[in-house]
Amino acid sequence: MTTKPSPLGSFPRTRLRRNRRTPWLRALVAEHRLAPSDLIAPLFVIEGKNATEDIASMPGVQRLSLDRTVQAAAEAVRLSIPAVALFPRIDDKLKGDDGTEALNDNNLVCRAVRAIKASQPGLGVICDVALDPYTRHGHDGLLRDGVILNDETIGMLCKQAVVQAQAGCDIIAPSDMMDGRVGAVRDALDRAGFTDVAILSYAAKYASAFYGPFRDAVGSKALLTGDKKTYQMDPANSDEAIREVALDVAEGADMVMVKPGLPYLDIVRRVKETFAVPTFAYQVSGEYAMIVAAAERGWIERERAILESLMAFKRSGADAVLTYFAFEAARLLGRNS
């Protein structure tokens, strides 16, 4: 009796190492590609001129004054990075219980958007919609008697989104996790005439331990009262993420985000396979800090770890990745191409 050969082959006739013998052959059979066009660069913006501020918990990342932010935008264009995402570090004196500085059409973010668009009109600009950089309590929404108010917060977010769109923002990115905010923001943008401004929803944003360095960067960590577990998702849940994404897509989200990134690649895969919509992931500050710290100690190879971690997002189904390694990764990819 003869054994029927496997449709996938068997050893020794099939040797998978044949396709790994040389760099050119590995390139020919690679299943996924990583390119600068897959990357989005987050930028932290501060007041001042020709100013930078180091962020101790994010070595190599700096807060940038407006002129330096414009320079970073030009570098993104040079490296073929398609978009930047803006996050402000405003003076604590401008922060209030209700975060009303977010509605100021001449606030730091709006001025940064206008400056970038004047210098680099072809570069995409993404604006975060949430109140945490603007509140004294460090929460993403309005806080009353220890409770985050959902519907009242949405009214603020709609106004914030319109102000940013008026400044020239291309993509509004609600990161607050209030129920129903995507549909409300879409309606507000449409009423104001911004039907072409897209919405990137932070659809599955988890109450994660990996956000600490980011909160240092925007100045909300020391101010945060309590935690964000009543509105950000429980890390134990995955089916809930699918419900969150379904609601946001139904409300008009053009793109959806999973945050954090590497600890939630299973969520990225499920979202992409379930909805087949543009799916982004955020390689958050804690992920960045871990790779940098391990590389500084010689425990891992920095450049290989950067590209391997970013390839993991592509392999899981992510269409784009927000990463603090964007500039460095783009340079590495250009060098290796």
C-alpha positions in Angstrom: 0.0 0.0 0.0 1.5 3.4 -1.0 1.2 6.4 1.2 -0.5 9.3 -0.4 1.7 12.4 -0.4 0.6 15.4 1.6 -0.7 18.2 -0.5 1.8 20.4 1.4 4.7 18.1 0.8 6.9 16.2 3.2 10.6 15.8 4.0 13.0 15.1 2.3 11.4 16.1 -1.0 10.0 19.3 0.6 12.7 21.3 2.4 11.3 24.7 3.7 14.9 25.9 4.3 15.4 26.2 0.5 13.5 29.4 0.5 15.6 30.8 3.3 19.0 30.4 1.8 19.7 33.9 0.6 18.5 37.4 1.3 17.0 37.9 -2.2 15.1 34.6 -1.9 13.8 35.5 1.6 12.7 38.8 0.1 10.9 37.1 -2.8 8.8 34.8 -0.5 8.2 37.3 2.3 4.5 37.2 3.2 4.3 40.8 4.7 6.0 44.1 4.0 6.8 47.0 6.3 7.3 50.4 4.7 7.4 54.0 5.9 3.9 54.4 4.5 2.7 52.1 7.2 3.8 54.5 10.0 2.3 57.4 11.8 4.5 59.6 14.0 3.1 61.0 17.2 4.5 64.5 18.1 4.3 66.2 21.5 3.9 69.9 21.1 4.9 72.7 23.6 5.0 76.5 23.6 8.1 78.4 22.8 10.6 78.9 20.0 13.4 76.6 19.0 12.7 74.6 22.2 12.8 71.0 23.0 12.2 69.1 26.3 13.4 65.6 27.0 10.9 63.1 28.4 12.7 61.1 31.0 10.5 58.0 30.7 10.8 58.1 26.8 14.5 58.4 26.0 15.0 59.8 22.6 11.5 61.4 22.4 11.1 65.1 23.0 8.4 67.7 23.3 8.8 70.2 20.5 8.0 73.9 20.1 5.9 74.9 17.1 8.9 75.6 14.8 10.5 72.4 15.8 7.2 70.6 15.2 7.2 72.0 11.7 10.7 70.7 11.2 9.7 67.3 12.3 6.8 67.4 9.9 9.2 68.2 7.0 11.3 65.2 8.1 8.3 63.0 8.1 7.6 64.0 4.5 11.2 63.4 3.5 11.0 59.9 5.0 7.7 59.2 3.2 5.8 58.9 6.6 2.2 59.8 5.5 0.9 61.4 8.7 1.7 62.8 12.2 -0.5 62.7 15.3 -0.4 65.8 17.6 -0.5 65.8 21.4 -0.2 69.0 23.4 1.6 69.6 26.7 -0.1 72.8 27.8 0.7 75.1 30.8 -1.0 73.8 33.9 -2.4 77.3 34.4 -4.6 76.7 31.3 -6.0 73.5 32.7 -9.5 73.5 34.4 -12.0 71.1 35.7 -13.9 71.1 32.4 -11.0 71.4 30.0 -12.3 74.4 28.1 -8.9 75.2 26.6 -9.7 72.3 24.2 -12.3 74.5 22.6 -10.0 77.5 22.1 -9.5 77.9 18.3 -6.1 79.4 19.0 -4.9 76.7 21.4 -1.6 75.0 21.0 -2.9 72.1 18.9 -4.8 74.4 16.5 -1.7 76.6 16.0 0.4 73.5 15.4 -2.1 72.2 12.8 -2.1 75.5 10.9 1.7 75.7 11.0 2.2 72.2 9.7 -0.4 72.6 6.9 1.2 75.9 5.8 4.6 74.2 5.6 3.7 70.7 4.5 0.2 70.7 3.0 0.5 67.1 1.7 1.2 65.6 5.1 -1.7 64.1 7.0 -2.5 65.6 10.4 -4.3 63.6 13.0 -5.7 65.3 16.1 -6.6 63.6 19.4 -10.1 64.3 20.7 -10.2 63.9 24.5 -10.0 66.2 27.4 -7.1 64.7 29.5 -4.4 67.1 28.3 -6.7 70.0 29.3 -8.1 69.0 32.7 -6.8 69.4 36.2 -7.9 65.9 37.1 -6.3 64.2 34.1 -9.4 62.4 32.9 -10.6 62.2 29.3 -14.0 63.5 30.2 -15.9 65.7 32.5 -15.7 64.6 36.2 -18.5 65.2 38.7 -18.4 63.7 42.2 -15.9 61.1 41.1 -18.0 60.0 38.1 -17.0 60.6 34.4 -20.1 62.0 32.7 -20.6 60.3 29.3 -23.2 62.4 27.5 -22.0 65.8 28.8 -18.5 64.9 27.7 -19.7 64.2 24.2 -20.9 67.7 23.8 -17.4 69.0 24.6 -15.8 66.5 22.3 -18.0 67.6 19.4 -16.9 71.2 19.8 -13.3 70.2 20.2 -13.5 68.2 16.9 -15.0 71.1 15.0 -12.3 73.5 16.3 -9.6 71.2 15.1 -11.2 70.7 11.7 -11.4 74.4 11.3 -7.7 74.6 11.9 -7.1 72.2 9.1 -6.9 68.8 10.7 -7.4 65.9 8.3 -8.4 63.1 10.7 -10.2 63.5 14.0 -9.2 60.8 16.5 -11.6 60.4 19.5 -9.6 58.6 22.1 -11.9 59.1 25.1 -14.0 55.9 25.0 -17.3 57.7 25.8 -20.3 55.7 24.4 -21.8 57.2 21.3 -19.2 59.8 20.7 -18.3 58.7 17.2 -21.7 59.3 15.8 -22.1 62.6 17.6 -18.7 63.8 16.3 -19.6 62.8 12.8 -22.8 64.7 12.9 -21.1 67.8 14.4 -18.4 67.7 11.6 -21.0 67.3 8.9 -23.2 70.1 10.3 -20.1 72.4 10.3 -19.4 71.5 6.6 -16.4 69.2 7.3 -17.8 66.1 5.5 -14.4 65.2 4.2 -12.7 65.2 7.6 -12.2 61.5 8.5 -12.7 59.9 11.9 -10.1 57.5 13.3 -11.8 56.0 16.4 -9.8 54.6 19.3 -12.4 51.9 19.2 -10.8 49.3 21.4 -8.7 51.2 24.0 -7.8 49.3 27.1 -7.2 50.4 30.6 -3.6 49.6 30.3 -0.5 49.8 32.5 1.5 50.8 29.4 0.4 54.4 29.2 2.6 55.9 31.9 5.3 57.6 29.8 2.7 59.2 27.6 1.0 60.7 30.6 4.4 62.1 31.6 4.7 63.6 28.1 1.4 65.4 28.2 1.5 66.3 31.9 -1.5 64.4 33.0 0.1 61.6 35.1 0.7 63.6 38.3 -2.8 65.1 38.0 -4.8 61.9 37.4 -7.2 61.2 40.2 -8.2 57.6 40.4 -8.1 55.5 37.3 -9.8 55.2 33.9 -11.3 51.7 34.3 -14.9 52.9 34.1 -14.5 54.0 30.5 -11.4 52.2 29.1 -11.7 48.5 28.5 -10.9 45.6 30.8 -7.7 43.8 29.5 -9.5 40.5 30.1 -12.1 41.2 27.4 -11.9 40.5 23.7 -15.6 40.0 22.6 -16.3 43.4 24.1 -13.7 44.9 21.7 -15.7 43.5 18.8 -18.9 45.1 20.1 -17.0 48.5 20.6 -15.7 48.4 17.0 -19.1 47.4 15.6 -20.7 50.4 17.3 -18.1 52.8 16.1 -18.2 51.6 12.5 -22.0 51.8 12.5 -21.7 55.4 13.8 -19.4 56.4 10.9 -15.8 55.7 11.9 -13.6 55.7 8.8 -10.8 53.8 10.5 -10.5 52.1 13.9 -7.7 51.7 16.4 -6.6 49.1 18.9 -4.6 50.4 21.8 -2.1 49.3 23.2 -0.4 47.4 20.4 1.7 44.3 21.0 -0.2 43.0 24.1 -3.4 43.1 22.0 -2.4 41.7 18.6 -5.2 39.1 19.0 -7.6 42.0 19.0 -6.1 43.6 15.9 -6.5 40.2 14.1 -10.1 39.7 15.2 -11.1 43.3 14.3 -9.5 43.1 10.8 -11.0 39.7 10.1 -14.4 40.6 11.4 -14.9 44.0 9.8 -12.4 44.4 7.0 -12.1 48.1 7.7 -8.9 50.1 7.9 -7.4 48.9 11.2 -4.7 50.8 13.0 -2.7 49.9 16.2 -0.8 52.1 18.6 2.6 51.0 19.8 2.2 52.9 23.0 4.7 54.7 25.2 5.3 51.8 27.6 6.1 49.5 24.7 8.5 52.0 23.3 10.2 52.5 26.7 10.6 48.8 27.3 12.4 48.3 23.9 14.6 51.3 24.5 15.5 50.4 28.1 16.3 46.8 27.2 18.5 47.9 24.2 20.3 50.5 26.4 21.3 47.6 28.7 22.5 45.5 25.8 19.8 42.8 26.4 18.3 43.1 22.9 19.4 44.5 19.6 17.6 47.8 19.2 17.3 48.1 15.4 16.2 44.5 15.0 13.7 44.7 17.9 12.2 47.9 16.4 11.5 46.4 13.0 10.5 43.0 14.3 7.9 44.6 16.7 6.5 46.7 13.8 6.3 43.7 11.5 4.3 41.9 14.1 1.6 44.6 13.7 1.5 44.1 9.9 1.4 40.3 10.4 -1.6 40.6 12.7 -3.5 42.6 10.1 -2.8 46.3 11.0 -2.9 48.7 8.1 -0.9 51.4 9.9 0.9 51.8 13.2 1.3 54.8 15.5 4.8 54.5 16.9 7.4 56.6 18.5 9.9 54.7 16.4 8.4 56.1 13.2 11.4 58.3 12.2 14.0 55.8 13.2 12.1 52.9 11.6 11.6 54.8 8.3 15.4 55.5 8.2 16.2 51.8 8.8 13.7 50.7 6.1 15.3 53.2 3.7 18.7 51.9 4.5 17.7 48.3 4.1 15.7 48.7 0.9 
